[in-house]
Amino acid sequence: MWCCLLLFSFLWAVVWFFRDRQTLSSFRDKYVFITGCDTGFGNMLAKQLDKKGFRVLAGCLTQKGADNLQRSSSPNLRTALLDVTNSESILKAVEWVTAEVGEKGLFGLVNNAGVANPIGPTEWMSVEDYRKVMAVNTFGVIEVSLAFLPLLKKARGRVVNTSSVLGRLSANGGGYCVSKYTVEAFSDSLRRDMHHFGVKVCIVEPGFFKTAVTNLDSIEASLQQLWDRLSPEARQSYGEDFFPKYLKVQKFIMNLICDSDLSKVTNCMEHALQAKYPRSRYSAGWDAKFVWLPASYLPAFIVDIALAIILPKPAHSAR
């Protein structure tokens, strides 16, 4: 029995290996729209696909970001302003893309735009903190996807949604982890529904990378603001030493595991767009593969113990 199982596993791995490396024959007539192209993954992916021969349509939040990207790309790459939290801005982007692609439809949509801060202990948050992050990471992804579905169905295209390993395991408080969990759920339901129309949906789950989202200065400023607005009673329960210790741990983790090679993520996105048989999920980064994803399958009490060892304890904790 074990021999049969091993043989089956080996044959499946061989078939998957060769199937995974089959790509589309041409990208020259395929339009891809990417959100959040000012910096980071979106900016690198836009340039990467432009060099590959895709017809890249890049959505940028600022005019400066759009101009910088345009200057460093070929004339084939086109840019437009897009705020994924604004319905009117999304509608204008759809009209612009429709005019660009014509009857071909839209082959690829990459929902990349995202924010992280504020991140910190849950008690430090307000409902508005959650809304601020989820407006971009959750409802931005949903609204943009729904708006572009007619164009994607026309081209039998692909949707690539940027989630995170923290969409598998919630390691801190704030809207980021919550928003990435919802991206996972939305993508799964969208993939099953769009399968009937030939539209493929993929999720990219990066680990920790050095981008504007993980900038230590912005993280420190955000945490300081959260700490400063706590009530005297709440601050007393944590103790005055808690904040510097918590900040020190956050900086240590970021310096230890944040990867500067953004291509590990953009290569996953590129594969999802150019492969004949794209994967449903991609994990990018050594920490995603060997730390966060394995940890997400462990019993919750083990993960809780590990995080409790790493993170500082409030001064007046119950334990």
C-alpha positions in Angstrom: 0.0 0.0 0.0 2.8 2.4 0.9 4.6 1.7 -2.3 1.4 2.6 -4.3 1.0 5.8 -2.3 4.6 6.8 -2.9 4.4 6.0 -6.6 1.2 8.0 -6.9 2.7 11.0 -5.0 5.8 10.9 -7.3 3.8 10.8 -10.5 1.5 13.6 -9.2 4.6 15.7 -8.4 6.1 15.1 -11.9 2.8 16.0 -13.6 2.4 19.1 -11.4 6.0 20.2 -12.1 5.6 20.2 -15.9 2.0 21.5 -15.8 3.1 24.4 -13.6 5.8 25.5 -16.1 3.5 25.8 -19.1 2.9 29.4 -20.2 0.8 31.3 -22.6 2.2 31.6 -26.1 1.9 35.4 -26.3 1.4 38.4 -24.0 1.5 41.2 -26.6 -2.3 41.6 -26.9 -3.1 41.0 -23.2 -4.1 44.0 -21.0 -3.4 43.9 -17.3 -4.7 46.5 -14.8 -2.7 46.9 -11.5 -3.7 48.9 -8.5 -1.3 50.6 -6.1 1.6 51.2 -8.5 3.1 54.2 -6.9 5.7 52.1 -5.0 6.4 48.6 -3.8 5.0 45.4 -5.4 2.7 47.2 -7.8 5.4 49.5 -9.1 7.9 46.6 -9.7 5.2 44.4 -11.2 4.1 47.1 -13.7 7.7 47.4 -14.9 8.3 43.7 -14.9 5.2 43.0 -17.0 5.9 45.9 -19.3 9.3 44.4 -20.2 7.6 41.0 -20.6 5.4 42.4 -23.3 2.0 42.8 -21.5 0.0 45.9 -22.1 0.2 47.3 -18.6 -2.5 49.7 -17.3 -1.2 51.0 -13.9 -3.4 52.7 -11.3 -1.6 55.1 -9.0 -2.9 57.0 -6.0 -0.8 60.1 -6.8 0.2 62.1 -9.9 3.9 61.9 -8.7 3.7 58.2 -8.5 2.2 58.0 -12.0 4.8 60.3 -13.5 7.7 58.5 -12.0 6.4 55.1 -13.2 5.7 56.5 -16.7 9.3 57.9 -17.0 10.9 54.6 -16.1 8.7 52.4 -18.4 8.1 52.0 -22.1 5.5 54.0 -24.0 3.2 51.0 -24.0 2.6 51.3 -20.3 -0.2 53.6 -19.4 -1.1 55.2 -16.1 -4.2 56.6 -14.4 -5.1 57.9 -11.0 -7.1 55.6 -8.8 -8.2 55.8 -5.2 -9.7 52.3 -4.4 -11.7 53.8 -1.5 -13.6 56.2 -3.8 -16.4 54.7 -6.0 -16.3 57.6 -8.4 -12.5 57.1 -8.9 -13.1 53.4 -9.5 -15.8 54.1 -12.1 -13.5 56.5 -14.0 -10.8 53.8 -14.0 -13.2 51.3 -15.4 -14.2 53.7 -18.2 -10.6 54.5 -18.9 -9.7 50.8 -19.1 -12.7 50.0 -21.2 -11.6 52.6 -23.8 -8.0 51.2 -23.7 -8.8 47.5 -24.1 -11.7 47.8 -26.6 -13.4 44.5 -27.6 -10.5 42.4 -26.3 -11.6 42.8 -22.7 -9.3 42.8 -19.7 -7.0 39.8 -19.3 -5.6 40.5 -15.9 -6.6 42.5 -12.7 -4.1 42.7 -9.9 -5.5 44.0 -6.7 -2.3 45.2 -5.1 -3.2 48.5 -3.3 -3.0 48.1 0.5 -2.2 49.7 3.8 -1.2 48.3 7.2 -1.2 50.9 9.9 -2.4 51.2 12.5 -1.1 47.8 13.9 -0.8 47.1 17.6 -2.6 45.6 20.6 -6.4 45.3 19.9 -7.4 47.4 22.9 -5.5 50.3 21.5 -7.7 50.4 18.4 -10.8 52.3 17.6 -13.5 51.2 15.1 -12.3 54.0 12.8 -8.8 52.4 12.8 -10.4 49.2 11.4 -12.5 51.1 8.9 -9.4 53.0 7.6 -7.5 49.8 6.8 -10.4 47.8 5.6 -11.6 50.5 3.3 -8.5 49.9 1.2 -7.6 46.2 1.8 -11.1 44.8 1.9 -13.7 46.9 0.3 -11.3 48.4 -2.2 -10.5 44.9 -3.4 -14.1 43.9 -3.5 -15.4 47.0 -5.3 -12.6 47.1 -7.9 -13.1 43.4 -8.6 -16.8 43.6 -9.0 -16.5 46.7 -11.2 -14.1 45.0 -13.6 -15.8 41.6 -13.8 -17.6 42.3 -17.1 -14.3 43.1 -18.8 -12.6 40.1 -17.3 -15.4 37.8 -18.4 -15.1 39.1 -21.9 -11.4 38.1 -22.0 -11.7 35.0 -19.9 -9.0 36.6 -17.8 -7.5 36.4 -14.3 -7.8 38.1 -11.0 -4.8 38.2 -8.7 -5.5 39.4 -5.2 -2.7 40.3 -2.8 -3.4 38.8 0.6 -0.7 38.1 3.3 0.5 35.3 5.5 -1.3 37.3 8.2 -4.5 36.4 6.4 -3.8 32.9 7.6 -2.6 33.7 11.1 -3.5 36.8 13.0 -0.3 37.8 14.8 -1.4 41.3 16.0 -4.3 43.5 16.4 -5.7 46.1 14.1 -7.4 46.0 10.7 -4.6 44.5 8.7 -5.0 40.9 9.7 -8.8 41.2 9.6 -8.7 42.7 6.1 -6.4 40.0 4.8 -8.6 37.2 6.2 -11.5 38.8 4.2 -9.4 38.9 1.1 -8.9 35.2 1.4 -12.6 34.5 1.8 -13.7 36.8 -1.0 -11.1 35.4 -3.4 -12.2 31.8 -2.6 -15.8 32.5 -3.3 -15.0 34.6 -6.4 -12.8 31.8 -7.8 -15.6 29.3 -7.5 -18.2 31.6 -9.0 -16.0 32.8 -11.9 -14.8 29.3 -12.8 -18.0 28.9 -14.9 -17.0 31.8 -17.0 -13.4 30.9 -17.6 -12.1 33.6 -15.2 -9.3 32.3 -12.9 -8.7 33.8 -9.4 -5.4 33.6 -7.6 -4.2 34.7 -4.1 -0.7 35.8 -3.4 0.3 35.5 0.3 3.6 37.4 0.9 5.6 37.1 4.0 7.2 40.2 5.5 9.0 42.4 2.9 10.6 45.8 3.0 8.0 48.1 1.5 6.3 51.4 2.5 3.8 49.2 4.5 6.6 47.9 6.7 8.5 51.1 7.1 9.8 51.2 10.7 9.4 55.0 11.0 5.7 54.8 10.0 5.1 51.9 12.3 6.7 53.7 15.3 4.8 56.9 14.6 1.5 54.9 14.4 2.2 53.0 17.6 3.1 56.2 19.4 -0.1 57.9 18.3 -2.1 54.9 19.6 -0.3 54.9 22.9 -0.7 58.6 23.4 -4.4 58.5 23.0 -5.0 55.6 25.5 -7.0 56.5 28.6 -5.0 56.9 31.8 -6.6 53.7 33.1 -5.6 51.7 30.1 -2.0 53.0 30.1 -1.8 52.1 33.8 -2.9 48.5 33.1 -0.1 48.1 30.6 2.5 50.0 32.5 4.8 52.7 31.2 7.5 50.2 30.3 5.2 48.3 27.9 5.3 50.7 25.0 9.1 50.8 24.6 9.4 47.1 25.0 6.6 46.4 22.4 8.2 48.8 20.0 11.6 47.2 20.4 10.1 43.7 19.7 8.3 45.0 16.5 11.6 46.6 15.3 13.5 43.4 16.0 11.0 41.2 14.1 11.0 43.6 11.1 14.8 43.7 11.0 15.1 40.0 11.4 12.6 38.7 8.8 11.8 41.5 6.4 13.0 40.5 2.9 14.3 43.3 0.6 13.8 41.1 -2.6 10.4 42.2 -3.8 10.7 40.1 -6.9 9.8 37.0 -4.8 6.3 38.5 -4.7 6.1 39.9 -8.2 7.4 36.7 -9.7 4.4 34.9 -8.1 2.1 37.6 -9.6 3.7 37.2 -13.0 3.3 33.4 -12.9 -0.4 33.8 -12.0 -0.8 36.0 -15.2 1.3 34.1 -17.7 0.8 30.4 -16.7 -1.6 28.2 -18.6 -2.6 26.7 -15.3 -2.1 29.3 -12.5 -2.1 28.2 -8.9 -5.0 29.1 -6.6 -2.5 30.3 -4.0 1.1 31.5 -3.9 3.3 31.9 -0.8 6.2 34.3 -1.3 9.2 34.7 1.0 11.1 32.3 3.3 9.2 33.3 6.4 5.8 32.6 4.6 6.9 29.1 3.6 8.8 28.0 6.7 7.3 30.0 9.6 3.8 31.6 9.1 2.1 29.0 6.9 3.2 26.0 8.9 2.3 27.8 12.1 -1.2 28.4 10.7 -1.8 24.7 10.8 -0.6 24.2 14.4 -3.1 24.0 17.3 -4.0 27.5 18.5 -2.6 27.1 22.0 0.9 26.4 20.6 0.9 29.6 18.5 -0.5 31.5 21.5 2.4 30.3 23.7 5.0 31.2 21.0 3.6 34.7 20.6 3.3 35.2 24.3 7.0 34.4 24.7 8.0 36.9 22.0 5.7 39.8 23.0 6.0 41.8 26.2 3.3 41.3 29.0 1.2 44.2 30.4 2.2 45.2 33.9 -1.1 44.1 35.4 -1.8 41.0 33.3 -3.9 38.3 34.9 -1.0 35.8 34.6 
